[in-house]
Amino acid sequence: MSALEFFTGFITVFEDLVWDWIAGSILVTASGSIAYAIGGQLGYSGKVGWVLWLITAVAIYAVIACIIRAIMWLIALPWWVWPIVGSVIVVGIVLAFILKYRSKSGETR
């Protein structure tokens, strides 16, 4: 796998290759804009600033790419997983409230 395939191969949201490249270009533009804003705040300047900006842009691109991959993975899960996950979350929240209530009622006695 080449570096180009690593950074562009994940964008298979659409079935049409043109729309995938459009989504990729939006992602590159967004990461470059965020990196430019960060570089302005940190005072990047000169040739070293250009290299730091590029490193920042690639890092932001990778973070956004990982978020997109995680969302696509979550979407691909079967339907029966979601009730199980929801039940576990609800039970966890209920237990947290019960433990919090018990600890508060124990302090007032």
Contacts in CASP RR format, 6 or more apart in sequence:
PFRMAT RR
TARGET T0000
AUTHOR 0000-0000-0000
METHOD contacts of the structure
MODEL  1
MSALEFFTGFITVFEDLVWDWIAGSILVTASGSIAYAIGGQLGYSGKVGW
VLWLITAVAIYAVIACIIRAIMWLIALPWWVWPIVGSVIVVGIVLAFILK
YRSKSGETR
7 61 0 8 1.000
7 62 0 8 1.000
7 65 0 8 1.000
8 24 0 8 1.000
10 65 0 8 1.000
10 68 0 8 1.000
10 69 0 8 1.000
11 20 0 8 1.000
11 21 0 8 1.000
11 23 0 8 1.000
11 24 0 8 1.000
11 27 0 8 1.000
11 68 0 8 1.000
12 20 0 8 1.000
13 19 0 8 1.000
13 20 0 8 1.000
13 23 0 8 1.000
13 68 0 8 1.000
13 72 0 8 1.000
14 20 0 8 1.000
14 23 0 8 1.000
27 61 0 8 1.000
27 64 0 8 1.000
27 65 0 8 1.000
27 68 0 8 1.000
28 61 0 8 1.000
30 64 0 8 1.000
31 57 0 8 1.000
31 58 0 8 1.000
31 60 0 8 1.000
31 61 0 8 1.000
31 64 0 8 1.000
32 57 0 8 1.000
32 60 0 8 1.000
32 61 0 8 1.000
34 57 0 8 1.000
34 60 0 8 1.000
35 53 0 8 1.000
35 54 0 8 1.000
35 56 0 8 1.000
35 57 0 8 1.000
35 60 0 8 1.000
36 53 0 8 1.000
38 56 0 8 1.000
38 60 0 8 1.000
39 49 0 8 1.000
39 52 0 8 1.000
39 53 0 8 1.000
39 56 0 8 1.000
42 52 0 8 1.000
43 49 0 8 1.000
44 50 0 8 1.000
44 52 0 8 1.000
44 53 0 8 1.000
END
